[in-house]
Amino acid sequence: MRWGRALILYRYVKTDGLLHRGRDARVSIALANSGHLQIGLILPRNEATSVYKEFQQAGHEGLQHMFYWSEDYQDH
């Protein structure tokens, strides 16, 4: 497996319009691609509640979610 040379980093992404418990959060997102595989790392950057922060506070670590692209969305 060969990873692309560049890791794309988005610092302090403001999630306008995507609210969790009535508040929006700031996060940093890093993306890397290898062929059809994409890895994304998401880091909460403020004290606002978010699905990512709640996942960490519950004592979890590692995979929080997984997704895939479908060629024919209606059949899945």
C-alpha positions as CSV (number, residue, x, y, z in Angstrom):
1,M,0.0,0.0,0.0
2,R,1.4,3.4,-1.0
3,W,0.3,6.5,0.8
4,G,0.2,9.8,-1.1
5,R,3.1,12.2,-0.4
6,A,1.0,14.9,1.2
7,L,-1.1,14.7,4.3
8,I,-3.8,17.3,3.9
9,L,-4.3,19.2,7.2
10,Y,-7.2,21.5,7.9
11,R,-6.6,23.4,11.1
12,Y,-9.5,24.8,13.2
13,V,-12.3,23.9,10.9
14,K,-15.6,25.6,11.9
15,T,-18.5,23.4,11.5
16,D,-21.1,26.0,10.6
17,G,-24.6,24.6,10.5
18,L,-23.6,21.2,11.9
19,L,-24.8,21.5,15.5
20,H,-24.4,18.9,18.3
21,R,-26.6,19.6,21.4
22,G,-27.2,23.1,20.1
23,R,-23.5,24.2,19.7
24,D,-21.0,24.0,16.9
25,A,-17.5,22.9,17.5
26,R,-14.1,23.6,16.0
27,V,-12.0,20.6,14.9
28,S,-8.8,19.9,13.0
29,I,-9.0,17.3,10.2
30,A,-6.1,15.5,8.6
31,L,-6.7,13.4,5.4
32,A,-4.4,10.9,3.6
33,N,-5.2,8.8,0.6
34,S,-3.8,5.5,-0.8
35,G,-5.6,4.3,-3.9
36,H,-9.3,3.9,-3.0
37,L,-8.6,4.2,0.8
38,Q,-8.9,7.5,2.7
39,I,-7.9,7.9,6.3
40,G,-9.2,10.8,8.3
41,L,-8.2,12.0,11.7
42,I,-10.4,14.4,13.6
43,L,-9.3,16.3,16.7
44,P,-11.6,18.5,18.8
45,R,-10.1,22.0,19.3
46,N,-12.4,23.7,21.7
47,E,-14.6,22.9,24.8
48,A,-17.9,22.6,22.8
49,T,-19.5,19.2,23.0
50,S,-19.2,17.1,19.8
51,V,-19.7,13.5,18.9
52,Y,-15.9,13.2,18.8
53,K,-15.3,14.7,22.2
54,E,-18.1,12.6,23.8
55,F,-16.5,9.5,22.2
56,Q,-13.2,10.3,23.9
57,Q,-14.8,11.3,27.2
58,A,-16.6,7.9,27.3
59,G,-13.2,6.3,27.4
60,H,-13.1,5.1,23.8
61,E,-10.2,5.4,21.5
62,G,-9.6,4.4,17.9
63,L,-12.3,4.0,15.2
64,Q,-15.3,6.3,15.8
65,H,-17.0,5.8,12.5
66,M,-16.5,4.2,9.1
67,F,-17.9,5.0,5.7
68,Y,-17.6,4.0,2.0
69,W,-18.5,5.4,-1.4
70,S,-21.0,3.4,-3.3
71,E,-21.2,3.2,-7.1
72,D,-25.0,2.8,-6.9
73,Y,-26.3,4.3,-3.7
74,Q,-29.9,3.2,-4.3
75,D,-28.9,-0.5,-4.2
76,H,-27.2,-0.3,-0.8
